[in-house]
Amino acid sequence: MENWNDLRICLALHRFGTMSAAADYLGANVATVSRRVHKLSEQMGEPLFTKKGVIWTATPYALEIISWAEQTEGRLARLSKASGCKRALLKVDAGLRASPVMGELALSMARMQNGSVTLVGDNTALTDADLVMHLTTDSRDSGDLVGLQVGTSRRAVWCGANFQSDIRDWVMLLDTRGDDRLHTALRHAYGAPKLSTDDGTAIAPLLKKAPYAAILPMDFAAHCGGLRLMGGFPTLEEEVYLYVPRVMINEPTVVAVIEAAKRAYDEEREVMVLPQRPVVRAG
């Protein structure tokens, strides 16, 4: 067994039973987890898991490794509480990354004394970080993760100020699963999206130059300037959750990130002044 990440992968697959659930918990993609599991089996010279349908079951040999992993996890949790987390990642959903809240959150994290926290995209591959947290509007039911509400996200349809009466197409931000209602409305109004991108910050400059509409976070669009909120479309509101490993909920870095996220969302809500619009829950 090469390192703690190898142990974590075996432990996660044993606990969650499926590659997708294990990958979600680890902050990796399914292909990475699958590749690592198969490589480990080859290195150990023994099958570690058997598969039936989508369910993976640990072999007796793997259960011995998993027992060791659980003991190691406990020791690391106790050590983390005593010494503080040194390397941490905060993975942020695509639909949240463009928000000005992320800038405030990044500044807060840069000033933290409890460890180094880096904001990254939600699709960032597995790393050797001591702690991986997720900022998302998705529900992630898991006994090993704790979800804490830290704020709310509002998104609506925007366009360039110079093109309000001449919208012809729309741009779709990828990996935003909560926007289905607005996507349907935009397809009904303009057909299939003209462009698709996974970079929310690139959309605003495009809207200022071309007659396109797009779904953007309310706080981000309001700060951009040169954009207008489009009529005829509702505003979607979702709760934003910070998911952290249950065993590290009292870790100083986690506590500091929770407080920083809540403060950043509270401050942004207080300074925003937006037109009154119908607000609907996403989903």
Contacts in CASP RR format, 6 or more apart in sequence:
PFRMAT RR
TARGET T0000
AUTHOR 0000-0000-0000
METHOD contacts of the structure
MODEL  1
MENWNDLRICLALHRFGTMSAAADYLGANVATVSRRVHKLSEQMGEPLFT
KKGVIWTATPYALEIISWAEQTEGRLARLSKASGCKRALLKVDAGLRASP
VMGELALSMARMQNGSVTLVGDNTALTDADLVMHLTTDSRDSGDLVGLQV
GTSRRAVWCGANFQSDIRDWVMLLDTRGDDRLHTALRHAYGAPKLSTDDG
TAIAPLLKKAPYAAILPMDFAAHCGGLRLMGGFPTLEEEVYLYVPRVMIN
EPTVVAVIEAAKRAYDEEREVMVLPQRPVVRAG
1 7 0 8 1.000
1 40 0 8 1.000
1 44 0 8 1.000
1 65 0 8 1.000
2 43 0 8 1.000
3 128 0 8 1.000
4 72 0 8 1.000
4 76 0 8 1.000
4 128 0 8 1.000
5 36 0 8 1.000
5 126 0 8 1.000
5 128 0 8 1.000
6 36 0 8 1.000
6 40 0 8 1.000
7 65 0 8 1.000
7 68 0 8 1.000
7 69 0 8 1.000
7 72 0 8 1.000
7 73 0 8 1.000
8 26 0 8 1.000
8 69 0 8 1.000
8 73 0 8 1.000
9 22 0 8 1.000
9 26 0 8 1.000
9 33 0 8 1.000
9 36 0 8 1.000
9 37 0 8 1.000
9 40 0 8 1.000
10 37 0 8 1.000
10 40 0 8 1.000
10 48 0 8 1.000
10 58 0 8 1.000
10 62 0 8 1.000
10 65 0 8 1.000
10 66 0 8 1.000
10 69 0 8 1.000
11 66 0 8 1.000
11 69 0 8 1.000
11 70 0 8 1.000
11 73 0 8 1.000
12 22 0 8 1.000
12 25 0 8 1.000
12 26 0 8 1.000
12 33 0 8 1.000
12 144 0 8 1.000
13 19 0 8 1.000
13 22 0 8 1.000
13 33 0 8 1.000
13 37 0 8 1.000
13 49 0 8 1.000
13 56 0 8 1.000
13 58 0 8 1.000
14 58 0 8 1.000
14 62 0 8 1.000
14 63 0 8 1.000
14 66 0 8 1.000
15 22 0 8 1.000
15 25 0 8 1.000
15 144 0 8 1.000
16 22 0 8 1.000
16 25 0 8 1.000
16 142 0 8 1.000
17 55 0 8 1.000
17 56 0 8 1.000
17 57 0 8 1.000
18 54 0 8 1.000
18 55 0 8 1.000
18 56 0 8 1.000
19 30 0 8 1.000
19 33 0 8 1.000
19 34 0 8 1.000
19 54 0 8 1.000
19 56 0 8 1.000
20 30 0 8 1.000
20 54 0 8 1.000
21 142 0 8 1.000
22 33 0 8 1.000
23 29 0 8 1.000
23 30 0 8 1.000
23 32 0 8 1.000
23 33 0 8 1.000
24 140 0 8 1.000
25 142 0 8 1.000
25 144 0 8 1.000
25 145 0 8 1.000
26 33 0 8 1.000
26 126 0 8 1.000
26 132 0 8 1.000
27 91 0 8 1.000
27 122 0 8 1.000
27 124 0 8 1.000
27 126 0 8 1.000
27 132 0 8 1.000
27 134 0 8 1.000
28 125 0 8 1.000
28 126 0 8 1.000
29 123 0 8 1.000
29 125 0 8 1.000
32 125 0 8 1.000
32 126 0 8 1.000
33 126 0 8 1.000
36 126 0 8 1.000
37 48 0 8 1.000
37 49 0 8 1.000
40 48 0 8 1.000
41 47 0 8 1.000
41 48 0 8 1.000
41 49 0 8 1.000
44 61 0 8 1.000
44 65 0 8 1.000
46 59 0 8 1.000
46 61 0 8 1.000
46 62 0 8 1.000
47 59 0 8 1.000
47 61 0 8 1.000
47 62 0 8 1.000
48 58 0 8 1.000
48 59 0 8 1.000
48 61 0 8 1.000
48 62 0 8 1.000
48 65 0 8 1.000
49 56 0 8 1.000
49 57 0 8 1.000
49 58 0 8 1.000
49 59 0 8 1.000
49 62 0 8 1.000
50 56 0 8 1.000
50 57 0 8 1.000
50 59 0 8 1.000
51 57 0 8 1.000
58 66 0 8 1.000
73 247 0 8 1.000
74 247 0 8 1.000
76 130 0 8 1.000
77 247 0 8 1.000
77 248 0 8 1.000
80 130 0 8 1.000
80 131 0 8 1.000
80 248 0 8 1.000
80 251 0 8 1.000
81 250 0 8 1.000
81 251 0 8 1.000
84 114 0 8 1.000
84 115 0 8 1.000
84 251 0 8 1.000
84 252 0 8 1.000
84 253 0 8 1.000
85 114 0 8 1.000
85 115 0 8 1.000
85 130 0 8 1.000
85 131 0 8 1.000
85 248 0 8 1.000
85 251 0 8 1.000
85 252 0 8 1.000
85 253 0 8 1.000
85 254 0 8 1.000
86 115 0 8 1.000
86 116 0 8 1.000
86 130 0 8 1.000
87 115 0 8 1.000
87 116 0 8 1.000
87 128 0 8 1.000
87 129 0 8 1.000
87 130 0 8 1.000
87 131 0 8 1.000
88 115 0 8 1.000
88 116 0 8 1.000
88 117 0 8 1.000
88 118 0 8 1.000
88 129 0 8 1.000
88 130 0 8 1.000
88 131 0 8 1.000
88 132 0 8 1.000
88 133 0 8 1.000
88 253 0 8 1.000
88 257 0 8 1.000
89 117 0 8 1.000
89 118 0 8 1.000
89 120 0 8 1.000
89 124 0 8 1.000
89 127 0 8 1.000
89 129 0 8 1.000
89 131 0 8 1.000
89 132 0 8 1.000
89 133 0 8 1.000
90 105 0 8 1.000
90 109 0 8 1.000
90 117 0 8 1.000
90 118 0 8 1.000
90 119 0 8 1.000
90 120 0 8 1.000
90 133 0 8 1.000
90 134 0 8 1.000
90 135 0 8 1.000
90 257 0 8 1.000
91 120 0 8 1.000
91 121 0 8 1.000
91 122 0 8 1.000
91 124 0 8 1.000
91 132 0 8 1.000
91 133 0 8 1.000
91 134 0 8 1.000
91 135 0 8 1.000
91 136 0 8 1.000
92 102 0 8 1.000
92 119 0 8 1.000
92 120 0 8 1.000
92 121 0 8 1.000
92 122 0 8 1.000
92 135 0 8 1.000
92 136 0 8 1.000
93 121 0 8 1.000
93 122 0 8 1.000
93 135 0 8 1.000
93 136 0 8 1.000
93 137 0 8 1.000
93 138 0 8 1.000
93 175 0 8 1.000
93 176 0 8 1.000
94 121 0 8 1.000
94 122 0 8 1.000
94 173 0 8 1.000
94 174 0 8 1.000
94 175 0 8 1.000
94 176 0 8 1.000
94 198 0 8 1.000
94 200 0 8 1.000
95 137 0 8 1.000
95 153 0 8 1.000
95 155 0 8 1.000
95 173 0 8 1.000
95 175 0 8 1.000
95 176 0 8 1.000
95 200 0 8 1.000
95 217 0 8 1.000
96 102 0 8 1.000
96 135 0 8 1.000
96 136 0 8 1.000
96 137 0 8 1.000
96 153 0 8 1.000
96 217 0 8 1.000
96 240 0 8 1.000
97 121 0 8 1.000
97 200 0 8 1.000
97 201 0 8 1.000
98 200 0 8 1.000
98 201 0 8 1.000
98 203 0 8 1.000
98 204 0 8 1.000
98 216 0 8 1.000
98 217 0 8 1.000
98 220 0 8 1.000
99 153 0 8 1.000
99 217 0 8 1.000
99 219 0 8 1.000
99 220 0 8 1.000
99 268 0 8 1.000
100 219 0 8 1.000
100 220 0 8 1.000
100 223 0 8 1.000
100 268 0 8 1.000
101 219 0 8 1.000
101 261 0 8 1.000
101 264 0 8 1.000
101 265 0 8 1.000
101 268 0 8 1.000
102 119 0 8 1.000
103 264 0 8 1.000
104 264 0 8 1.000
104 267 0 8 1.000
104 268 0 8 1.000
105 119 0 8 1.000
105 260 0 8 1.000
105 261 0 8 1.000
105 264 0 8 1.000
106 119 0 8 1.000
108 260 0 8 1.000
108 263 0 8 1.000
108 264 0 8 1.000
109 117 0 8 1.000
109 118 0 8 1.000
109 119 0 8 1.000
109 257 0 8 1.000
109 260 0 8 1.000
112 253 0 8 1.000
112 256 0 8 1.000
112 257 0 8 1.000
112 260 0 8 1.000
114 252 0 8 1.000
114 253 0 8 1.000
114 255 0 8 1.000
114 256 0 8 1.000
115 253 0 8 1.000
117 253 0 8 1.000
117 257 0 8 1.000
122 134 0 8 1.000
122 136 0 8 1.000
122 175 0 8 1.000
123 175 0 8 1.000
131 244 0 8 1.000
131 245 0 8 1.000
131 248 0 8 1.000
131 251 0 8 1.000
131 253 0 8 1.000
131 254 0 8 1.000
132 245 0 8 1.000
133 242 0 8 1.000
133 243 0 8 1.000
133 244 0 8 1.000
133 254 0 8 1.000
133 257 0 8 1.000
134 140 0 8 1.000
134 145 0 8 1.000
134 242 0 8 1.000
134 243 0 8 1.000
135 150 0 8 1.000
135 240 0 8 1.000
135 241 0 8 1.000
135 242 0 8 1.000
135 243 0 8 1.000
135 261 0 8 1.000
136 240 0 8 1.000
136 241 0 8 1.000
136 243 0 8 1.000
137 153 0 8 1.000
137 178 0 8 1.000
137 238 0 8 1.000
137 239 0 8 1.000
137 240 0 8 1.000
137 241 0 8 1.000
137 282 0 8 1.000
138 177 0 8 1.000
138 241 0 8 1.000
139 241 0 8 1.000
140 147 0 8 1.000
140 241 0 8 1.000
140 243 0 8 1.000
143 246 0 8 1.000
144 245 0 8 1.000
144 246 0 8 1.000
144 247 0 8 1.000
145 243 0 8 1.000
145 244 0 8 1.000
145 245 0 8 1.000
145 246 0 8 1.000
146 243 0 8 1.000
146 244 0 8 1.000
146 245 0 8 1.000
146 246 0 8 1.000
146 249 0 8 1.000
147 241 0 8 1.000
147 242 0 8 1.000
147 243 0 8 1.000
147 244 0 8 1.000
148 241 0 8 1.000
148 242 0 8 1.000
148 243 0 8 1.000
148 244 0 8 1.000
148 258 0 8 1.000
149 239 0 8 1.000
149 240 0 8 1.000
149 241 0 8 1.000
150 240 0 8 1.000
150 241 0 8 1.000
150 242 0 8 1.000
150 258 0 8 1.000
150 261 0 8 1.000
150 262 0 8 1.000
150 265 0 8 1.000
151 239 0 8 1.000
151 240 0 8 1.000
151 261 0 8 1.000
151 262 0 8 1.000
151 265 0 8 1.000
151 266 0 8 1.000
152 237 0 8 1.000
152 238 0 8 1.000
152 239 0 8 1.000
152 240 0 8 1.000
152 265 0 8 1.000
152 269 0 8 1.000
153 217 0 8 1.000
153 237 0 8 1.000
153 238 0 8 1.000
153 239 0 8 1.000
153 240 0 8 1.000
154 217 0 8 1.000
154 218 0 8 1.000
154 219 0 8 1.000
154 235 0 8 1.000
154 236 0 8 1.000
154 237 0 8 1.000
154 279 0 8 1.000
155 176 0 8 1.000
155 179 0 8 1.000
155 182 0 8 1.000
155 215 0 8 1.000
155 216 0 8 1.000
155 217 0 8 1.000
155 218 0 8 1.000
155 235 0 8 1.000
155 236 0 8 1.000
155 238 0 8 1.000
155 282 0 8 1.000
156 182 0 8 1.000
156 215 0 8 1.000
156 216 0 8 1.000
156 218 0 8 1.000
156 221 0 8 1.000
156 229 0 8 1.000
156 230 0 8 1.000
156 233 0 8 1.000
156 234 0 8 1.000
156 235 0 8 1.000
156 236 0 8 1.000
156 277 0 8 1.000
157 170 0 8 1.000
157 182 0 8 1.000
157 185 0 8 1.000
157 186 0 8 1.000
157 213 0 8 1.000
157 214 0 8 1.000
157 215 0 8 1.000
157 229 0 8 1.000
157 230 0 8 1.000
157 231 0 8 1.000
157 232 0 8 1.000
157 233 0 8 1.000
158 207 0 8 1.000
158 213 0 8 1.000
158 214 0 8 1.000
158 215 0 8 1.000
158 216 0 8 1.000
158 221 0 8 1.000
158 227 0 8 1.000
158 228 0 8 1.000
158 229 0 8 1.000
158 230 0 8 1.000
159 167 0 8 1.000
159 207 0 8 1.000
159 211 0 8 1.000
159 212 0 8 1.000
159 213 0 8 1.000
159 214 0 8 1.000
159 227 0 8 1.000
159 228 0 8 1.000
159 230 0 8 1.000
160 207 0 8 1.000
160 208 0 8 1.000
160 226 0 8 1.000
160 227 0 8 1.000
160 228 0 8 1.000
161 208 0 8 1.000
161 225 0 8 1.000
161 226 0 8 1.000
161 227 0 8 1.000
161 228 0 8 1.000
162 208 0 8 1.000
163 207 0 8 1.000
163 210 0 8 1.000
163 211 0 8 1.000
163 212 0 8 1.000
164 228 0 8 1.000
164 230 0 8 1.000
166 211 0 8 1.000
167 190 0 8 1.000
167 211 0 8 1.000
167 212 0 8 1.000
167 213 0 8 1.000
167 230 0 8 1.000
168 190 0 8 1.000
168 211 0 8 1.000
168 212 0 8 1.000
169 190 0 8 1.000
169 193 0 8 1.000
169 194 0 8 1.000
169 195 0 8 1.000
169 211 0 8 1.000
169 212 0 8 1.000
169 213 0 8 1.000
170 186 0 8 1.000
170 189 0 8 1.000
170 190 0 8 1.000
170 191 0 8 1.000
170 193 0 8 1.000
170 194 0 8 1.000
170 212 0 8 1.000
170 213 0 8 1.000
170 214 0 8 1.000
171 193 0 8 1.000
171 194 0 8 1.000
171 195 0 8 1.000
171 196 0 8 1.000
171 197 0 8 1.000
171 203 0 8 1.000
171 206 0 8 1.000
171 207 0 8 1.000
171 212 0 8 1.000
171 213 0 8 1.000
171 214 0 8 1.000
172 183 0 8 1.000
172 186 0 8 1.000
172 193 0 8 1.000
172 195 0 8 1.000
172 196 0 8 1.000
172 197 0 8 1.000
172 214 0 8 1.000
172 215 0 8 1.000
173 179 0 8 1.000
173 196 0 8 1.000
173 197 0 8 1.000
173 198 0 8 1.000
173 200 0 8 1.000
173 203 0 8 1.000
173 214 0 8 1.000
173 215 0 8 1.000
173 216 0 8 1.000
174 196 0 8 1.000
174 197 0 8 1.000
174 198 0 8 1.000
175 198 0 8 1.000
176 215 0 8 1.000
178 236 0 8 1.000
178 238 0 8 1.000
178 282 0 8 1.000
178 283 0 8 1.000
179 215 0 8 1.000
179 236 0 8 1.000
179 282 0 8 1.000
180 282 0 8 1.000
180 283 0 8 1.000
181 234 0 8 1.000
181 236 0 8 1.000
181 280 0 8 1.000
181 282 0 8 1.000
181 283 0 8 1.000
182 215 0 8 1.000
182 233 0 8 1.000
182 234 0 8 1.000
182 236 0 8 1.000
183 215 0 8 1.000
185 233 0 8 1.000
186 193 0 8 1.000
186 213 0 8 1.000
186 215 0 8 1.000
186 233 0 8 1.000
187 193 0 8 1.000
189 213 0 8 1.000
190 213 0 8 1.000
194 212 0 8 1.000
195 206 0 8 1.000
195 212 0 8 1.000
197 203 0 8 1.000
200 216 0 8 1.000
201 220 0 8 1.000
203 214 0 8 1.000
203 216 0 8 1.000
204 216 0 8 1.000
204 220 0 8 1.000
204 221 0 8 1.000
204 224 0 8 1.000
204 227 0 8 1.000
206 212 0 8 1.000
206 214 0 8 1.000
207 213 0 8 1.000
207 214 0 8 1.000
207 227 0 8 1.000
208 226 0 8 1.000
208 227 0 8 1.000
213 230 0 8 1.000
216 227 0 8 1.000
218 235 0 8 1.000
218 272 0 8 1.000
218 274 0 8 1.000
219 268 0 8 1.000
219 272 0 8 1.000
221 227 0 8 1.000
221 229 0 8 1.000
222 272 0 8 1.000
222 274 0 8 1.000
229 274 0 8 1.000
229 275 0 8 1.000
229 277 0 8 1.000
234 277 0 8 1.000
234 278 0 8 1.000
234 279 0 8 1.000
234 280 0 8 1.000
235 277 0 8 1.000
235 278 0 8 1.000
235 279 0 8 1.000
235 280 0 8 1.000
236 279 0 8 1.000
236 280 0 8 1.000
236 281 0 8 1.000
236 282 0 8 1.000
237 279 0 8 1.000
237 280 0 8 1.000
237 281 0 8 1.000
237 282 0 8 1.000
238 281 0 8 1.000
238 282 0 8 1.000
240 261 0 8 1.000
240 265 0 8 1.000
242 257 0 8 1.000
242 258 0 8 1.000
242 261 0 8 1.000
244 254 0 8 1.000
244 257 0 8 1.000
244 258 0 8 1.000
248 254 0 8 1.000
END
